[in-house]
Amino acid sequence: MKIAIVSDAWHPQVNGVVRTLTTVMGELLRQGHSVQIISPGDFRSIPAPSYPEIRLALTGKHGVGKRLERFAPDSIHIATEGPLGSAARRWCIKRGIPFTTAYHTQFPEYLSRRTGLPAGLFWPVIRRFHRPAERIMVATQSVREELRAHGLTQLHHWSRGVDISVFHPDHLPPEMFFSLPRPIQLYVGRVAVEKNIEAFLRSAHPGSKVVVGDGPALAKLKTQFSDAHFLGSRKGADLAACYAGADVFVFPSRTDTFGLVMIEALACGTPVAAFPVQGPLDVLRPESGAIAEDLDQAIAAALALDRADCLVHGQSFSWRESTRQFLAGLALIEPAPARDRRVLRTA
C-alpha cells in the first residue's frame, strides 16, 4: 500500500507529533508499505513567528498536489492543520479524493496561550479543517468527546506506543544526577509557553528540578529559574537515562491531547505527576500517576507510587498496535475512473 502523509511537523523538529509519525512510518516500512512524507523540507519555508524552530512551507495546493500526483498514493493522511495540511486538504477536496486527518494538539488552547485570545475563537477553524475528512484520528476518549461536542463525529481511535528496547529502567542515570538533591523532578518536551513549564518550575516540592528539551522559552526560563537544571535536547538512550534516573516525571501541560513523554517515563519505571486535564486523565492510572490541580500535591503522591507498577503500565503501549490502528483508519482512494463517476453522480 502506498501511503502519503502530509505534515507541517517533521525533522529537525523534536516533538510528540514528529516522534509518532517517524515511528509509525518505520513500522509501516517494515510491514512492506511504501510511505512518502510531504513536509516543509520539500519547499521554501520561513520560520514561524515567535517560534523559529518551526518552519512554515511557502507553497499552495498545486505544489503539494504535484508531489501527491507523482507518488500516486492509495491513501492520503493529513497530520497537521498548518499550511501544508491546508494545501493538501484543498487539493483533495477539489478532486473529490478522500483523506484522513489527525487531532494531535489542542490547537484552540495552544493558540490561546500564544495569543492571549479566548480559545473559543479558534474552534470554527478547527471544525472547518476537519469536517471534510473521512475519519479524524484521535488518541484518547476525552478528545473524542470534545470533538463530538463540536460536531465532528467521524472519529477513529489511534493510540500511541513506546519503544521498550530504548525506554526501560536499566539505564545508568546521567552522572550529574548522582550529585543532585533528591527527589529529582524531571520535565521532558518542548520548552515553550504552551507547555506550562513555569508551573513545574514554581512548584515548591523540595529536591531538584531538571528540564530536558529546547524551544523558544528556554533562555527566559534559564534566567527566571536559575536553580533549575536545563540539559538541552536529548534523544534515545541519553533521554531514557534521564527518565530512569528521575524520581518523578512532571507533566505540566494543559494543551496536549496525549503526552507521549508520559508513557516513555512510565516505561522507564518513573511515576508521573500532572494536572487533571486531557492526556493525563486518559493515559494515567492510579498506580502509575498522580493527578491534582495542586501540582505539589500531585508530585508528593506520585513519589509514593511503586515504580514496578509504573513499568508494567508503560510497557503496555505498543507501536505495532498503534500502527495497526492507523492503517485501519485510512481511507482508500478509488481508481480515477470510478472516482470520476462518483463525483459526477453527486454533483
C-alpha positions in Angstrom: 0.0 0.0 0.0 1.3 3.5 -0.9 0.6 6.0 1.9 1.2 9.7 1.6 1.5 11.6 4.9 1.4 15.4 4.8 2.8 17.1 7.9 3.9 20.6 8.9 5.7 19.0 11.8 8.8 17.0 10.8 12.5 16.7 11.4 14.5 18.5 12.6 11.6 19.5 15.0 11.6 17.4 18.2 8.1 16.8 19.5 5.5 14.2 20.0 3.9 14.5 16.5 7.3 14.0 14.8 8.2 11.0 17.0 4.8 9.5 16.4 4.9 9.9 12.7 8.6 8.8 12.5 7.9 5.6 14.5 4.7 4.7 12.7 6.4 5.3 9.3 9.2 2.9 10.4 6.6 0.2 11.3 4.8 0.7 8.0 8.0 0.3 6.0 8.9 -2.9 8.0 5.5 -4.3 7.0 6.2 -3.7 3.3 4.2 -0.5 2.8 5.5 2.5 0.8 5.4 5.8 2.6 6.0 9.4 1.4 6.2 12.2 3.9 5.5 15.7 2.5 6.9 18.2 4.9 8.3 21.8 5.0 11.7 20.5 4.0 10.3 19.9 0.5 9.6 23.6 -0.1 10.9 27.1 0.5 9.9 28.0 4.1 10.0 30.7 6.7 10.3 30.5 10.5 7.1 30.7 12.4 6.6 33.9 14.2 7.9 33.7 17.8 8.9 30.0 17.2 11.8 29.9 14.7 12.3 26.1 15.2 9.1 25.6 13.3 9.2 26.2 9.5 6.2 27.3 7.5 6.2 26.0 3.9 5.7 28.6 1.2 3.5 26.6 -1.2 -0.1 26.0 -2.1 -2.3 23.2 -3.2 -0.6 22.9 -6.6 2.9 22.4 -5.0 1.6 19.8 -2.7 -0.6 18.3 -5.4 2.4 17.8 -7.8 4.1 15.6 -5.2 1.0 13.7 -4.5 0.3 13.1 -8.2 3.9 11.8 -8.7 3.6 9.4 -5.8 0.1 8.3 -6.7 -0.8 7.1 -3.2 -3.5 4.6 -2.3 -4.3 6.7 0.8 -3.6 10.3 2.0 -3.3 11.2 5.6 -3.1 14.9 6.7 -1.4 15.0 10.0 -1.4 18.7 10.9 -3.6 21.8 10.5 -0.8 24.0 9.2 0.0 25.5 5.7 0.9 22.1 4.2 -2.1 20.4 5.7 -4.4 23.1 4.5 -3.0 22.9 1.0 -3.3 19.1 0.8 -6.9 19.4 2.1 -7.9 21.9 -0.6 -6.3 19.7 -3.3 -8.1 16.6 -2.1 -11.5 18.4 -1.8 -11.2 19.9 -5.3 -10.6 16.5 -6.8 -13.1 14.5 -4.7 -10.3 12.5 -3.2 -10.9 11.1 0.3 -8.4 11.8 3.1 -8.0 11.4 6.8 -6.8 13.8 9.4 -5.5 13.6 13.0 -6.0 15.8 16.0 -2.6 15.8 17.7 -2.7 19.1 19.6 -5.3 21.2 21.4 -4.9 24.0 18.9 -7.5 26.3 20.3 -5.8 26.1 23.7 -2.4 26.3 22.1 -3.2 29.4 20.1 -4.9 30.9 23.2 -1.7 30.6 25.2 0.4 32.1 22.5 -2.0 35.0 21.5 -3.9 35.7 24.7 -7.2 35.4 22.8 -10.0 33.1 24.0 -9.7 29.5 22.8 -13.3 29.6 21.6 -12.4 32.0 18.8 -10.3 29.2 17.1 -12.7 26.3 17.2 -14.6 27.4 14.0 -11.2 27.0 12.1 -10.7 23.5 13.6 -14.2 22.4 12.7 -13.9 23.7 9.2 -10.5 22.0 8.7 -11.5 18.5 9.9 -15.2 18.3 8.7 -14.4 17.1 5.2 -12.1 14.2 6.4 -13.3 10.6 6.0 -12.0 10.0 9.5 -10.3 12.1 12.2 -7.8 10.1 14.2 -7.7 10.8 17.9 -5.6 9.3 20.7 -7.9 9.4 23.7 -11.5 9.2 24.8 -11.6 12.7 26.2 -10.5 14.2 22.9 -13.1 12.1 21.2 -15.8 13.5 23.4 -14.7 17.1 22.9 -14.6 16.8 19.1 -18.1 15.2 19.2 -19.3 18.2 21.2 -18.1 20.4 18.3 -20.0 18.3 15.7 -17.0 16.3 14.5 -18.2 12.7 14.7 -16.2 10.7 12.1 -13.7 9.7 14.8 -11.2 6.8 14.8 -9.1 5.7 17.7 -5.3 5.9 17.2 -3.3 5.4 20.3 0.5 5.8 20.8 3.3 3.4 21.7 6.7 3.3 23.3 9.9 1.6 22.2 10.7 -0.6 25.2 14.1 -1.6 23.6 15.1 2.1 24.3 12.9 3.2 27.1 13.4 0.8 30.1 14.7 1.2 33.6 18.1 -0.4 33.2 19.9 2.7 32.0 22.6 4.3 34.2 21.4 7.8 35.2 23.4 10.8 33.9 26.4 11.4 36.1 25.2 14.8 37.3 22.1 13.1 38.8 24.3 11.5 41.5 25.2 14.9 42.9 21.7 16.4 42.8 19.5 16.7 45.9 16.7 14.2 45.8 14.0 13.8 44.7 14.8 14.6 41.1 11.8 16.0 39.4 12.0 15.8 35.6 10.3 17.6 32.7 10.9 16.5 29.1 9.5 18.2 26.0 9.4 21.4 24.1 10.4 24.5 26.1 7.6 26.7 25.0 4.9 28.8 26.7 2.0 26.4 25.8 3.7 23.6 27.8 3.1 25.5 31.1 6.7 24.6 32.3 6.6 27.6 34.7 4.0 25.8 36.8 6.5 23.0 37.3 9.5 25.3 38.0 7.4 27.3 40.5 6.3 24.2 42.4 7.6 24.1 46.0 8.4 20.5 46.5 11.9 20.1 47.8 14.6 18.4 45.7 16.0 19.2 42.2 14.2 20.3 39.0 15.6 19.1 35.7 14.4 20.2 32.3 15.3 18.3 29.1 14.4 19.9 25.8 14.8 23.0 23.7 12.5 25.7 22.5 11.8 29.5 22.3 11.2 29.9 26.0 14.5 28.3 27.1 16.6 31.5 27.5 13.8 33.2 29.5 13.3 30.2 31.8 17.0 29.8 32.4 17.2 33.4 33.6 14.0 33.2 35.6 14.7 29.9 37.3 18.4 29.8 37.9 18.1 27.0 40.5 16.8 24.5 37.9 19.0 22.4 35.7 18.5 22.7 31.9 20.1 19.9 30.0 19.0 20.8 26.4 17.7 18.3 23.9 18.4 14.6 24.4 17.4 11.5 22.4 17.4 7.7 22.5 19.4 6.1 25.3 20.5 9.5 26.7 16.9 10.6 27.1 15.9 7.2 28.5 18.7 7.6 31.1 17.2 10.9 32.3 13.8 9.2 32.7 15.2 6.2 34.5 17.3 8.4 36.8 14.5 10.7 37.9 12.3 10.1 40.9 9.2 11.6 39.3 8.2 12.9 35.9 6.2 16.1 36.0 3.9 16.8 33.1 2.5 20.4 33.5 1.0 20.8 30.0 -2.7 21.6 29.7 -2.8 21.6 25.9 -1.5 18.1 24.9 -4.0 15.5 23.6 -1.9 12.6 24.7 1.5 13.3 26.1 3.9 10.7 24.6 6.6 11.6 27.1 4.4 10.3 29.9 4.4 6.7 28.7 8.2 6.9 27.9 8.7 7.9 31.5 6.5 5.1 32.8 8.3 2.5 30.6 11.4 3.6 32.5 9.6 2.9 35.8 9.2 6.6 36.7 5.8 7.8 38.1 4.1 10.8 36.6 2.6 13.9 38.3 0.2 16.0 36.2 -2.9 18.3 36.2 -6.4 16.8 35.8 -6.7 17.6 32.0 -6.9 15.7 28.7 -4.0 13.5 28.2 -3.1 12.7 31.8 -6.8 11.8 32.6 -6.8 9.4 29.7 -3.3 7.9 29.9 -2.5 7.6 33.6 -3.9 5.0 36.1 -3.9 5.5 39.9 -1.0 3.1 40.2 1.2 4.9 37.7 0.4 8.6 38.1 -1.0 11.2 40.4 -3.3 14.0 39.2 -4.3 17.1 41.1 -4.8 20.8 40.5 -2.2 21.4 43.2 1.0 20.2 41.4 2.9 19.9 44.6 0.3 17.6 45.9 0.5 15.5 42.7 4.3 15.3 42.9 4.2 14.1 46.5 1.6 11.5 45.7 3.5 10.3 42.6 6.7 9.8 44.6 4.8 7.3 46.8 3.9 5.1 43.9 5.5 1.7 43.1 7.9 2.0 40.2 7.2 -1.6 39.2 3.6 -0.7 38.6 4.6 2.2 36.5 6.9 0.0 34.4 4.1 -2.5 33.7 1.7 0.3 32.6 4.3 2.0 30.4 5.3 -1.2 28.7 1.7 -2.0 27.8 1.8 0.7 25.0 2.8 -0.9 21.6 3.8 0.9 18.4 2.8 -2.2 16.5 -0.8 -1.8 17.8 -0.7 1.9 17.1 0.4 1.2 13.5 -2.4 -1.3 13.1 -4.9 1.3 14.3 -3.5 3.9 11.9 -3.8 1.5 9.0 -7.4 0.6 9.9 -8.4 4.2 9.9 -7.0 5.2 6.5 -9.4 6.0 3.6 -8.6 4.2 0.3 -8.6 6.2 -2.9 -10.7 4.7 -5.6 -9.2 4.3 -9.1 -9.6 7.5 -11.1 -12.5 6.3 -13.4 -14.6 5.1 -10.5 -13.9 8.3 -8.6 -14.9 10.4 -11.5 -18.2 8.6 -11.9 -18.9 9.0 -8.2 -18.1 12.7 -8.3 -20.4 13.1 -11.3 -23.3 11.3 -9.6 -23.1 13.5 -6.5 -22.6 16.8 -8.4 
